[in-house]
Amino acid sequence: MKKLKSTLPNMVIVLTCVALITGGLLAWVNHVTEAPKLAEQQRSLAADISKVMGGKTVKETDVKNITKEFDGKTYEFVVHYVALTNGTPLGKAVESTTMGFGGDLTVLVGLDLQGKVLGYAIRQTSETPGLGIKAEEWFQKYGKGSIIGKDPLSKSFAVSKDNGDIDGITASTITSRAFLKAVRQACEATK
């Protein structure tokens, strides 16, 4: 086989062929992995919903997307209405996103029928490792700043630096405020 001459048109043709083949392979891999990725996301969401609803065996009865405006900004909320497996309504799990210190902070918060916090899970975070990432445990039932059982709409639902009753994460006040804002907005958007 004769070697191609190293000319600009030949290089462009070879590079175009390589790019087309690579692009085709990437599209095929994306198509093949799309269903498993979606199934994993749904499994992860179902596990988090069970976790934020107190670890009970639950079923989702309805899902609604809500758009609300807070402080001149528009926020999107996904509300998962939840019941026990026997059909008894338990409350709702709400996905809420705010801007944290390092970027978007998405929280799934479980609220009972009276609007009190049953639990939460961090779904997405870009917070500082070792500091802001502590929100995953800090506000849980046995954490230093526990919000479990509290009403997010009460005036005391704020970090102690803002005259609230909740201990913020040490050296991570911005993340603590953003986390509590996401929980409060989830409750306000669905009341």
C-alpha positions as CSV (number, residue, x, y, z in Angstrom):
1,M,0.0,0.0,0.0
2,K,1.3,3.4,-1.0
3,K,1.9,5.9,1.7
4,L,-0.2,9.1,1.6
5,K,1.7,12.2,0.8
6,S,1.9,14.7,3.7
7,T,-0.1,17.5,2.2
8,L,-2.7,19.8,3.8
9,P,-5.7,18.2,1.9
10,N,-4.6,14.7,2.8
11,M,-4.2,15.7,6.5
12,V,-7.6,17.3,6.5
13,I,-9.2,14.2,5.0
14,V,-7.5,11.9,7.5
15,L,-8.4,14.1,10.4
16,T,-12.0,14.4,9.3
17,C,-12.3,10.6,9.0
18,V,-10.8,10.1,12.4
19,A,-13.2,12.7,13.9
20,L,-16.2,11.1,12.2
21,I,-15.3,7.6,13.4
22,T,-14.6,8.8,17.0
23,G,-17.8,10.9,17.0
24,G,-19.8,7.9,15.8
25,L,-18.3,5.6,18.5
26,L,-19.0,8.2,21.2
27,A,-22.6,8.5,20.1
28,W,-23.0,4.7,20.0
29,V,-21.6,4.4,23.6
30,N,-23.8,7.2,24.8
31,H,-26.9,5.4,23.3
32,V,-25.9,2.1,24.8
33,T,-25.3,3.5,28.3
34,E,-28.3,5.8,28.3
35,A,-30.9,3.3,29.7
36,P,-28.6,2.0,32.5
37,K,-27.7,5.6,33.5
38,L,-31.4,6.5,33.7
39,A,-32.2,3.3,35.7
40,E,-29.4,4.1,38.2
41,Q,-30.6,7.7,38.6
42,Q,-34.1,6.5,39.3
43,R,-32.9,3.9,41.8
44,S,-30.7,6.5,43.5
45,L,-33.7,8.9,43.7
46,A,-36.0,6.2,45.1
47,A,-33.4,5.3,47.8
48,D,-33.0,9.0,48.7
49,I,-36.8,9.5,48.9
50,S,-37.0,6.6,51.3
51,K,-34.1,8.0,53.3
52,V,-35.5,11.5,53.7
53,M,-38.9,10.1,54.6
54,G,-37.5,8.6,57.7
55,G,-36.2,5.4,56.2
56,K,-39.6,3.9,55.8
57,T,-40.8,1.7,52.9
58,V,-42.7,4.2,50.8
59,K,-44.2,4.7,47.3
60,E,-44.4,7.8,45.2
61,T,-48.0,8.8,44.5
62,D,-47.4,11.9,42.4
63,V,-44.7,14.2,41.0
64,K,-45.1,17.9,40.3
65,N,-42.7,20.6,39.0
66,I,-43.2,23.9,40.7
67,T,-41.6,27.3,39.7
68,K,-41.5,30.0,42.4
69,E,-39.8,33.3,42.7
70,F,-37.7,34.2,45.8
71,D,-35.9,37.5,46.1
72,G,-36.3,38.3,42.4
73,K,-34.9,34.9,41.2
74,T,-36.9,32.0,39.8
75,Y,-36.3,28.6,41.3
76,E,-37.5,25.2,40.1
77,F,-38.7,22.6,42.6
78,V,-39.6,18.9,42.0
79,V,-42.1,17.7,44.5
80,H,-42.5,13.9,45.1
81,Y,-45.7,13.2,47.0
82,V,-45.1,10.1,49.2
83,A,-47.3,7.6,50.9
84,L,-46.7,4.4,52.9
85,T,-47.1,1.2,51.0
86,N,-50.6,0.8,52.4
87,G,-51.5,4.2,50.8
88,T,-51.5,6.4,53.9
89,P,-50.1,9.8,52.9
90,L,-46.7,10.5,54.6
91,G,-45.7,13.9,53.2
92,K,-43.5,15.0,50.3
93,A,-39.9,14.9,49.2
94,V,-38.9,18.2,47.6
95,E,-35.8,18.8,45.4
96,S,-34.5,22.3,46.0
97,T,-31.4,24.0,44.6
98,T,-29.6,27.2,45.8
99,M,-26.2,28.7,45.2
100,G,-23.7,27.5,47.8
101,F,-20.1,28.6,48.3
102,G,-18.7,26.4,45.5
103,G,-21.7,26.3,43.1
104,D,-25.1,24.7,43.0
105,L,-26.3,22.9,46.1
106,T,-29.2,20.6,45.5
107,V,-31.0,19.1,48.5
108,L,-33.8,16.6,48.7
109,V,-35.8,17.3,51.8
110,G,-38.5,15.2,53.3
111,L,-41.4,17.1,54.9
112,D,-44.2,15.5,56.9
113,L,-47.9,16.5,56.5
114,Q,-47.4,19.4,58.9
115,G,-44.3,20.7,57.0
116,K,-41.7,19.6,59.5
117,V,-38.4,18.1,58.3
118,L,-38.2,14.3,58.4
119,G,-34.8,14.0,56.7
120,Y,-32.7,15.2,53.9
121,A,-30.1,14.1,51.3
122,I,-27.6,16.1,49.4
123,R,-28.2,15.3,45.7
124,Q,-25.5,17.6,44.2
125,T,-22.8,19.7,45.7
126,S,-19.6,21.6,44.7
127,E,-18.8,22.6,48.2
128,T,-15.3,22.6,49.7
129,P,-14.1,19.1,50.6
130,G,-13.5,19.0,54.4
131,L,-15.7,22.0,55.1
132,G,-18.9,22.6,53.1
133,I,-19.2,18.9,52.3
134,K,-19.9,18.3,56.0
135,A,-23.5,19.4,55.3
136,E,-24.2,15.8,54.4
137,E,-24.1,14.8,58.1
138,W,-24.0,18.1,60.0
139,F,-27.7,18.8,59.9
140,Q,-28.9,15.1,60.4
141,K,-30.7,13.9,63.5
142,Y,-27.5,13.3,65.6
143,G,-25.5,16.1,63.9
144,K,-24.4,19.3,65.6
145,G,-26.9,21.4,63.7
146,S,-29.8,19.0,63.5
147,I,-32.8,20.2,61.6
148,I,-34.9,17.0,61.9
149,G,-38.3,17.7,63.4
150,K,-38.0,21.4,62.9
151,D,-40.3,23.8,61.0
152,P,-38.4,25.5,58.2
153,L,-40.9,28.4,58.2
154,S,-40.2,29.4,61.8
155,K,-38.1,32.5,62.5
156,S,-35.5,30.4,64.4
157,F,-34.7,28.2,61.4
158,A,-31.4,30.0,60.7
159,V,-27.8,29.7,61.7
160,S,-26.9,31.1,65.1
161,K,-24.9,33.9,63.5
162,D,-28.2,35.1,62.0
163,N,-30.0,34.9,65.4
164,G,-31.3,31.4,64.7
165,D,-31.3,28.1,66.7
166,I,-29.2,26.0,64.3
167,D,-25.5,25.6,64.7
168,G,-23.8,26.2,61.3
169,I,-20.9,24.2,60.0
170,T,-17.7,25.5,61.6
171,A,-15.8,27.7,59.1
172,S,-18.5,27.2,56.5
173,T,-21.3,29.7,57.2
174,I,-22.0,30.4,53.5
175,T,-22.7,26.7,52.9
176,S,-24.8,26.5,56.1
177,R,-26.9,29.5,55.0
178,A,-27.3,28.1,51.5
179,F,-28.4,24.7,52.8
180,L,-31.0,26.1,55.2
181,K,-32.2,28.4,52.4
182,A,-32.8,25.4,50.1
183,V,-34.7,23.6,52.9
184,R,-36.8,26.7,53.7
185,Q,-37.6,27.4,50.1
186,A,-38.6,23.8,49.5
187,C,-41.1,24.2,52.4
188,E,-42.4,27.7,51.2
189,A,-42.8,26.6,47.6
190,T,-45.0,23.6,48.6
191,K,-47.1,25.0,51.4
